[in-house]
Each structure stands twice: as structure tokens, then as C-alpha cells.
Amino acid sequence: MDILLKNAQIVTLNDNDDVIPEGSIGIRDNRIDFIGEGNGCIEAEYSKVIDCKGRTVMPGFVNAHNHLAMTMFRNYADDMKLMDWLFTKIFPLEDKQTDESVYWGSLLAMVEMIKSGTTTFADMYFFMESTARAAAESGMRAVLSRGLQGESGEEEPDYRLKESDELFRKFHNSYNGRIKVMLAPHSVYTCSEAYLRKVAAKSLEQEIPVQIHLSETKEEVSTCIEKFGRSPVKYLEDLGLLNDRTVAAHCVAVDDDDIGILASRRVNVVHNPGSNMKLASGIAPVAKMLEKGINVCLGTDGASSNNNLDMLEEMRLAAYLQKIYTNDPTVLPAEAVIRMATLKGAKALGFENLGSIEAGKAADLIVLNTERAHYYPKHNIKSAIVYSGNSADVETVIIDGNLVMESGHLVTLDEERILYKAQKWASKLTGQECPQP
Ligand SMILES: [Zn+2]
């Protein structure tokens, strides 16, 4: 579909950080083919024209670390320590997940993400073909990974790695390049050294990027030092798992040496402030990592440790948390946080042609209703989005040139059915009664 967005305030996030007070954007063949002030193109040439008077158009958000089907356990087990939460509540329930429960849990996450302006996500979970099916249906841009954990070295057959291979073969660069696949060893505490070496060799051999949880807590770091005499960052470097295609989630408990390694290896770091605060994991030294030139982007982590997938909220949490951590209100200004939530996430996930509104770039855009009280009076639109905006402002979402939400109504997904099915499956998994509506 050819789409023209007219009369829009446009936050471009181009190199000059231009904001166009009133302009138009033309979309053809999944790409932005025109952007300019006023109405510099012929309306009749577009099959769909959206009047964005009083609206702000910006690049869609990139949620660079998530576990979609964990929406199934949202608000099921809260206020617990990470390891206790994982090993006594989450892992046992995850053993009960099926391809259908993951499908509906993934769709539930996608409804929430689209409605809050996220156009791209990275997922690390299992039954990933169900999530791929859901991503194909929803129209979302996705990086999918079969979560890997294990002890085996070369000798034993490994069904997880086999499923990961299958996922890569079937879905990598599918749907016009909208869906990609990565390798995802879960962490240094759930994978043995032999196993991590095996994943590193596969990554190198087949040029598949890796995403992993890294230095999420002090406990993870001290256990790693006890066992291997090195921090998790140094350990992964020695195993050959750190490079410019590695996406490392959390990096909370990192010291200056670790930050030096992450910078020199050009590792992409995903900051998850909501999850880190809720699980009391600590505060990632984001300002310091950015200062060292590390590509730091943003993620929500799964919905049961956040407990939502709202990137607008995540931006605000990131800014506030870093200011209080450094005792410096000038760190992580709104402009920097918006880039973390868009362009930097796109770069981390290997979507180089994404994250800003420029001619030739992929058309992943969101339209915010900024004609609301909390955007008045109008001074600085980026500050307003980060510090005053909320996800209810997101009206229209375009991904890969296709309308997936228009004026608050989902185009590709049946929201009511998804909510119903997700509740049914969650009740089945947890063994709790399905509450009456
Ligand atoms: Zn995670």
C-alpha cells in the first residue's frame, strides 16, 4: 500500500536530529520515498492518505530484549529474588508451555507492543516457530532466538540447538527480511563452558549473531569468578562470544575492565531498567558505557519481570534511573534516550536501514496524538515524548510500509480473541481458575 502522512510534526532522528514542524512523509514499497516540509507531493498518487494534524510522527520503538510468551506469567509471581523467582516459579511453569500457549502468549505481547508503539522486538524463548507464526501474522519486525541452555559438549545430541538450527533455516531473513534469527545461549550460569564454545563456533561458522543475558546480578558475577576466575564479560571474551554482532542484555554488574572489554569488542548492550529495578538486580552504568562509545539500547525484558512491554515507560525509567545513579540530572537527556529506544536498538539487531525517518529507509513509523493536555504548552517535542508522553498517545502504527494499527484499532490482529485465548492458556498453565469476566 502507498501511504501519505500529511500535516505531521516529524521527529526524524536523522544525523542533524531535525524536527519538521509541519511536513509529509510518502511511503511506497515498504520504504520511505519522500519526506519534506509542507505538502511537497501529489496526494492523488497515494492510495491511502492520513491527515496527521496535531499529531507527531517518529520512528517506531525497538524493544531489544524480551521474552514474549512470558506474558503468560504476568503478575503471577512478583516481589521475589531473581534466582528464587526463576528456579522456583518460572522454570517449572515454563516446562508446561506448549506451542499453542507460546503462540497466544506471543500474540498477547504483540497486541501490547503495537498499541504502545513498538515496531521491532528481539525475543529469546522456546516453541519459537509459534512466535514466528505470530510475528508473520501481526506484521511486526522480529529477531527470534531459541533460548539455549545445556551441559553437553560435542558428543551429546542437543534438541535445543537442533530447534535453533531449524528456526534459522526456516525463518532467517523471511518475510521480506522482516524476520531474522539469532543464537541465544541463555547465560553463563545455565550453559557449560563446552556448550558456550559450541555456540561460539556455530556463530562464527554460520555468521549468526548471538544474544545472551550478561552480568545481570552481582551474584552471577561472584559465582563466575569463583568457578572460572574471571568475570562473565572476560569469560565470554575468552570463549570468543563477544563481537560487534553480540547483543548482551543487562550488563548491570560490570566494572571498568568489563566496560573496556565491551567497548573494544563493540558489543551491543541492552539496558532493561524496569526489570532491573523490579528484581533489585542493580543499576547498569549506562552513562559510563555510552561515554565509552558502547551502543546501548533499550528493552523491557519479559512481561513477568517488568510487568509491561511499554517502551515509552522504559525510556522514562532509563533516564530517571541513570540521573539518580550518577547524581547528575544532565546524563541521559531525552534526545539520547529516544535514540536508545529506536536507532540504537535497530543497529544492535542488525537492521541498519531502520530507526530514523529518511528517504530510502524502511517505513516503520508511529503516529502519536500530541494534541493532548500533557503535551501543552509545546516547547521541546522530544522532552515531551520522554517525560510527559504515555502509550495511550500511540494512534497509528506502520511496519515495513504496512498499516498494523490505525486510529487505535489493530488492523492485523483480533485483540478480543487474543485476550480471551491468552487468559485461557495462562489459567491452564498456572492451574489457577480462569476469573469470570
Ligand atoms: Zn531476559
Residues whose N, C-alpha, C, O or C-beta is under 5 A from the ligand:
A	BS01	ZN	D301
